[in-house]
Every structure is written in structure tokens, then in C-alpha cells.
Amino acid sequence: MKEIATRVVNAITTQYTDIEVDKCEHAIEISKTEWLMENHLKMDAEMFDTLNRKVSILDIDVAELEVVLRTDLDVPLTPFLPLPPLEEEFKELLQAKEEEEANQASQKKLPKKTKKQIEEEAE
């Protein structure tokens, strides 16, 4: 139960954090746009880089401070794509097997025909 609770808390925390980060980034973009419109600045490459520069660990002054740093080293590099359900993947195979079993069952019920009977039916 503790493990499940931990997983749920982690998932909810991650989701909530992602939502809050998206909201903050959106608010920053709006603020940048409003500031540019108010100041009528020309947007050249240097100005664009200055405004869109992300804050890094090098921008924070941590001299003589205690720092707790959390890192996620097992972050996947590709987006997660859920696998299709097994039933969908093997649907054709299961249907073919069911048909084969039905054919075998129907053949077992009928008595076997001799060559002579088969020839007579063909005529």
C-alpha cells in the first residue's frame, strides 16, 4: 500500500508540476509580448536571445548556501507511447484459431466420406 501511495503521489505531483510550469511559461510569454509592445523595441537576434534565454544553475548565486539538488537520471529521451492491448494485437490470430477449431469440430461430427462418395458428389 505504501508503494502504491508513493507512486500515486509522485504521478500527481509530476502532473501538477507540469501544469503549473506550463501556466508559468504561458504567463511569461504574455508578459514578454506586452513589454515589447509597450517599449516598441526592435527584435533582432541578440534581443531575442536575451528575452528567450532560460535560467540555468549558473545564473543562481549559491555561494555560502546549503543546496539540496534533486536529479532525475532515469528520464526517457523519447516520448512514452502506450502499447496496444494484447487482445487487439492477437485478434486475427485468435479468430483464425477459433475458426480452425470450429472446422475441426464440424468435421468430427460428420462421418468421413470415402473416395467413391466424394466422386459421386462432385458429379
Residue pairs with C-beta under 8 A, 6 or more apart in sequence:
32 51
36 43
36 51
41 47
87 94
113 121
